Amino acid sequence: MTEGEFKIIFTGPMGAGKTTAITALSDQECVSTDVVNTDLEQCDKALTTAALDYGHIDIPGASGVRLYGTPGQERFRFMWPILASNAAGVIVLLNGQHPDLHEHLSTFVDAFWEGGRMPMVIGVGRLSDDDFFTIDAITEALVERNINPPVLSVDVRRKDDVLLLVEALLCQIEVNELGLAEA
């Protein structure tokens, strides 16, 4: 894997846990652009990200990993390509209990997949320990579209779970770099 600093994007709908995941993982205090949530119908929470979240992971022998979280609301969609510029990969977070789960999956995968050029991992939260059906259904929906990122169950409050997503993404990035080097 290339030495230096990596930029990773956390994206997904409002309430999927992007801010929480970055906060759980970052080695420094996170920068947040939370504002009062005026769309309580979409997600019943007090605050929502308006522009971005930012955190950083220090890696011995390398500069580290910069973590950027996108806003999840469609009205802030213009920020997605700005934040994705020069990103090494993207982690899509989804709320496994949300009634619009498959619509959210399509929206965020379509926005960031770029024909497989952008390495991607899908993290699905708020699942019970025995809810394999949701992970299988998401995987099948992606396979039907010839899209094959890893799909993992995650509790974004747990640093080890979020770190697993990042490690899976770094593996995807390395595979892409090896493929490009061999081409």
Residue pairs with C-beta under 8 A, 6 or more apart in sequence:
1 170
1 173
1 174
1 177
2 177
3 61
3 62
3 63
4 62
4 63
5 62
5 63
5 64
5 65
5 66
6 64
6 65
6 66
6 88
6 89
6 170
6 173
7 65
7 66
7 68
7 86
7 87
7 88
8 65
8 66
8 67
8 68
8 87
8 88
8 89
8 90
8 91
8 166
8 169
9 68
9 69
9 70
9 83
9 84
9 87
9 89
9 90
9 91
9 112
10 18
10 21
10 22
10 53
10 67
10 68
10 69
10 70
10 90
10 91
10 93
11 18
11 69
11 70
11 72
11 80
11 90
11 91
11 92
11 93
11 108
11 111
11 112
12 18
12 70
12 72
12 92
12 93
12 94
12 95
12 104
12 108
13 42
13 43
13 72
13 94
13 95
13 98
13 100
13 104
13 107
13 108
14 37
14 39
14 42
14 43
14 45
14 48
14 49
14 71
14 72
14 73
15 42
15 43
15 45
15 72
15 95
15 98
16 72
16 93
16 94
16 95
16 104
16 125
16 156
17 93
17 95
17 125
17 156
17 157
18 49
18 53
18 69
18 70
18 72
18 93
18 156
19 30
19 32
19 34
19 49
19 53
19 69
20 156
20 157
21 69
21 91
21 93
21 123
21 154
21 156
21 162
21 165
22 30
22 53
22 54
22 55
22 67
22 69
23 30
23 53
23 55
24 156
24 157
24 158
24 159
24 162
25 55
25 57
25 67
25 159
25 162
25 163
25 166
26 55
26 56
26 57
26 67
27 55
27 56
27 57
27 58
27 64
28 55
28 56
30 53
30 54
30 55
31 52
31 53
31 54
31 55
32 49
32 53
32 54
33 49
33 50
33 51
33 52
33 53
33 71
34 47
34 48
34 49
34 50
35 47
35 48
35 49
35 50
36 46
36 47
36 48
37 43
37 45
37 46
37 47
37 48
39 48
39 73
42 73
43 72
48 71
48 72
48 73
49 69
49 70
49 71
49 72
49 76
50 71
50 76
51 71
51 76
51 79
52 68
52 69
52 70
52 71
52 79
52 83
53 67
53 68
53 69
54 66
54 67
54 68
54 69
55 66
55 67
56 64
56 65
56 66
56 67
57 64
57 65
57 67
57 166
58 64
59 65
65 166
68 83
68 87
70 76
70 79
70 80
70 83
70 84
71 79
74 107
77 111
80 111
80 112
84 90
84 112
84 118
87 118
88 119
88 169
88 173
89 118
89 119
89 120
89 121
89 169
89 170
89 172
89 173
90 112
90 118
90 119
90 120
90 121
90 169
91 120
91 121
91 122
91 123
91 165
91 166
91 169
92 105
92 108
92 109
92 112
92 120
92 121
92 122
92 123
92 149
93 123
93 124
93 125
93 154
93 156
94 101
94 104
94 105
94 108
94 122
94 123
94 124
94 125
94 138
95 101
95 104
95 124
95 125
95 126
96 124
96 125
96 126
96 127
96 131
96 134
96 153
97 126
97 127
98 104
101 134
101 138
102 137
102 138
102 141
105 122
105 138
105 141
105 142
109 120
109 122
109 142
109 145
109 147
109 149
112 118
112 120
113 120
113 147
116 147
117 176
119 149
119 169
119 172
119 173
119 175
119 176
120 149
120 169
120 172
121 149
121 150
121 151
121 152
121 165
121 168
121 169
121 172
122 138
122 142
122 149
122 150
122 151
122 152
123 152
123 153
123 154
123 156
123 161
123 162
123 165
124 134
124 135
124 138
124 151
124 152
124 153
124 154
125 153
125 154
125 155
125 156
127 134
127 135
127 153
131 153
135 151
135 152
135 153
138 151
139 151
142 148
142 149
142 151
149 172
150 168
150 172
152 164
152 165
152 168
154 161
154 162
154 164
154 165
155 161
156 162
